[in-house]
């Protein structure tokens, strides 16, 4: 089973040195429960896939490229390349990326690099900042945030397959202050007030209470910290939000899709300041699609085949807005 004490030892030590002993102790308790008291049934299989990846001391990880890239100065042998392929395929489906491992492209369902290219120009400079990414998936954006200069990056996502995909990169740069905790935002201490920038991308519409989620996000930020939120939206005036009858794009757990003016009002009611929409983009079948590394249905299967501007249920097709706001304070 995953040696959680070793996996997160550097992160916990950093927290303790900076005076966050209570939070470090809480994380230890949560990890012990996740991996010792209630382990996931597939974890051993995913760990076996990770173990097939080639060992390389001094591995190289480039985080400033569209493809987060792992390589080394020593080329892989043919048997190592075959083991790499089998190990990475043992961690399918890969949803957020892309990644490149020793020349092998993991072509993920989402072109997450496109989202990063839309969002990054509007961000405050991440250089030297502590960053949180809520619902981070495989951790692709964690590495891009680190590549943009963040001094510490923590992602949270309860999916243990996502954790193993993240560790496939982390094993080649273990000293990087980039970590993924298999937790939910409600597992964090409140108010935490630890991070300079908090991202929540693709999470808000999965929450039954969007205002409560905004308050949770605000509580992670130090005074003056920046919130970067991306979510599904619909066209409409202030006060309008779509609540699907059952599913949206065949997703069950979609609750509220606000108009942009409504989203800005929600952020103001949550006590966030200077909220502004920095991007609105229609999701296309080129940005989200089935690939050899994610062989299940994807966006093209969730849209009306007669009218691809609408979902299979007849709702407006997916459009995503990014809003940036600030927590009051210094």
N, C-alpha and C positions, 0 to 999 in steps of 0.2 A: 504494500500500500504506500501511497505517496508520503515521503518523509517531510511532513509539513513544517517541522521545526527547523530543518535545514533550508527548505525552499524560501521561507520568509524571515530567516534569521537576520539578514542585513537590514531589512526594512524595520523590523522590530527594534533592533539595536539603535537605529537612527532615531526612532520615536522616543526611546528611553533617554538617549543623550540630550534630546531637545526638550525634555521635561514632560513628555506625554505618556508617562508610565501607566496611568489608568486606561488609556485607549489601547496601549500595547497589550495590557493584561486582558482586556475584553476581546481583542482580536485572537489571542491565544486560546481563550475559552471557546470562541466560535469555531476556530479551525479544528480544535480537538473534537468538538461535537461533529463537525462535518466529515472528518476523515477517520476518526476512531470509533465514535459512538454510532454514527449513522452513515457508513460509507456507501457510495454509489455502486451499483452492481456492475457497471461497465468500466469502472475505473482501472481495474487490472488490465483489461484488454487495451485501453488507451495508453497505459503506461508501457505495455509491451511494445506498442507501436513506436512510442518515443524512444525506447531502448534500441530500436533498429537504426536510428539516425547515427551517422558516423561521429566518432569522437574526434575533436579537434581542439587542442589547447591554443589559445590565442586566435580564436575564430574572429572573423571580421563581420560586423553588422553595419550596413549603411541605412540610415533612417531618413535621409534627405532626398530619397528617390521615390518615384511613383510606386515602384515595386520595392517594399522593404526587403533588403537583400542580405543574405548570409553567404559568406564565402571564406576561403582560407588561402594562404600562400601555397599550400600543398594540394594539388589536384586530387580528386577522388579516383580510386581505382575502379575498375569495372564492377567488381563485387560490391564495393561500397556504394556506388551509384545505384545499383539494383536494390540494395538494402534501404537506401534513402527513399527511393520511389515507393517501396512497399510500406515503409514506416509512415510516410506522409499520407499515403492512401488509407492507411489504417486510422487516420484522424478525420476522414471525410464524414459529413459534408463540410467543406470550407465555404463560409458565407461572406466574411468580410476580409478584404485584402486589396490588391494582390501581394504575393510574396514570391521571392525567388531564392531557392536553396541550392547553392553550389551549381548554378546553371539551370536547375529545374524550376520552371514557372508553375506556381500554384495559382491558376486562373479562377478566382473566387466568384461566387454568385454576384456580389456587389462590386462595382468599381468604386471602392471607398476613396480612392485617390481623387476621383472627380469631386466628391463632397469636400475633401480637404482643400482642394484648390479653390473651391467657391468660398469656403469659410475663412481660410488663413489670412487673406488680405485685410479682413475687417477686425482681426483680433488685436488686443493690446500685445505688445512685444512679450513673448513667453520667456525670454532670456532671464534665467535666475528665478523663475516662479515655480511655486508648488502647484501642481495641476491634478485635478480629479476628473475622471471620465466615468460617468454613470451609465451602466448598460453597455460596456465597452466591447462585448463580443470577444473575438479572437485577440484583441489588443492591437490591431493594425494602427489605429489612431494614437495609441499610447506611444508607439515608436516614432510616429511623425511628430508628436508633441515634444518628445525628447530630442529629436533631430532639429527642432526649432529653438532649442536652447533651454528648455525647462530644467530646473535643477533637481526636481523630484516629480515623478509621475506615478499615480496610483489609479488603477481601474477597478471597478467593482462590477461583477456579473456572476450570477449564481450558477451558470452553466459550466459543468466540469469538463465537457469536451472543449469549450472555448479556452478554459484554463490550460489544457494540454496543448492546444494549438499555440497559445502564447508561449508556453515553456519550450516548444520546439525552436523558437527564436532565442529565448532567454538563456538557454543552455550554452549558447555561443558567445554571450556577453553577460555572464552572471554578475559582474560587479556593477552593471548599470543600475542607477537608482530608478528602475522602472519595474513595477510590480502589479499583479492582478490578484485581487482578493475575491474568492468565490462567495460573495455576500450580496445582500440587497441593501438598498439605501436605508431602509428602515432598521437595518442592523447597526448603522453607525450611531455613535454618541450624538446627542443633541443638547445644546448647540455645539457643534464641533469647532467651527471658526478656525480651520487649519489651512485652507487652500486660498491661493491668490486667484486662480481661475478654475471654475467648474464647468464641465461640459455635460449636457444631457441631450443626446442626439438619437431620435427614434424611440423615445420612451414615453413622452407625455400622453400620447393617445392610448397607451396601454393602462393608464391609471384611472381608476374609478373616480378619484377626486383630483382633478388637475391643480386646484389651488393648493391642496395639501402637498402635492409633489413640488410645487414651486417653493413652498415654505421649507420643505426638507432640503431643497437645493440651496436656498438662501442660508440655511443654518450651517452648511459646510464651509461657507466663505468667511474669510476675515473681513472686518469693516473696510469698505472700499473695493472689495474683490469683484471680479467680473464673472457673470453667468453667460454661457453660450448655450442657447437652447434651439434645437431643430426638431420640428414636428410636422405631421400632416396638417394641412389647412384646406379650407374651401373658400370660394369667393362669397362675399356677403358683407353687410354693414356691421357696425359695432353692435354687439349683443347677439349676433347670430352664431350658432354652432350646430353642426350636424351630429346627431347621435344615431348610429345605424340601428336598425330594428334587430338584427342578429349579427351577421357577419359583414365585414368590409374587405373586399378583395380576398375572400375566403378565410380571413383571419377572424377568429371568434372574439378575441380580447381587445377589441377596439371600442372605445367609449365615446370620446368627444373629439371632433375635428372642428376647431374654431375658425372663424375668419381672422385675418391678420389684425383688424382693429379690435376684435374681441380678445385675441391673445395679448395684445398690448394692455388692454384693460385688466385682464387677469394678473399680469405682472405688476401693474400698479397697485392693485388690491392686495397683492402679496407683499407689498412694501419695497419693491425694487424700483430703482430710479433710472432715468435716461434710457429707457427701453427703445430700441429702434430695430426695424426690419432691415437686414443687410443683404438678404437674398431670398428669392422665391423661384423655385425651379420645378417644372413638371418632371416626374420620374419617367424615364423612357426604358424601353426594352433593351436598349444598348447598355444602360447603367445597371440594370438588375435583370439577370438572365440565368438560365441553366447552363452549366459548363461540364466539362469532363470531371471536374473536382466537386461539383454540386449537381447531382444528376436527378434531383427531384423537380417538381413543377416550380416555376418561377413566374415573374410578372405577366408574361404573355398568356399564361393559363388563367390569370386572375382578372383579365379584362374581357369585356363583351366582344366576341369575335366580329360582330357586325358594326360595332361602334367602339373602337379602342380608346376613345376619350372617356369612357365610363367603365366602372367595374362590372364584374359578372352579375352583381346584384342590382345594377342600374344607378349606382351612386357616381358622382364626379370622380374621375380617375385621380390617382395619387399625385398631389402637388405638395411640396415641402418648403417650409419657410424657416429661415434661421433668424433668430432674434438675439441681440446682445443687450444686456442690462447690467446695472451696477448695484451692489449692496450699499446702502447708506453708510457713511462713516469716512474716516480719514483716507 
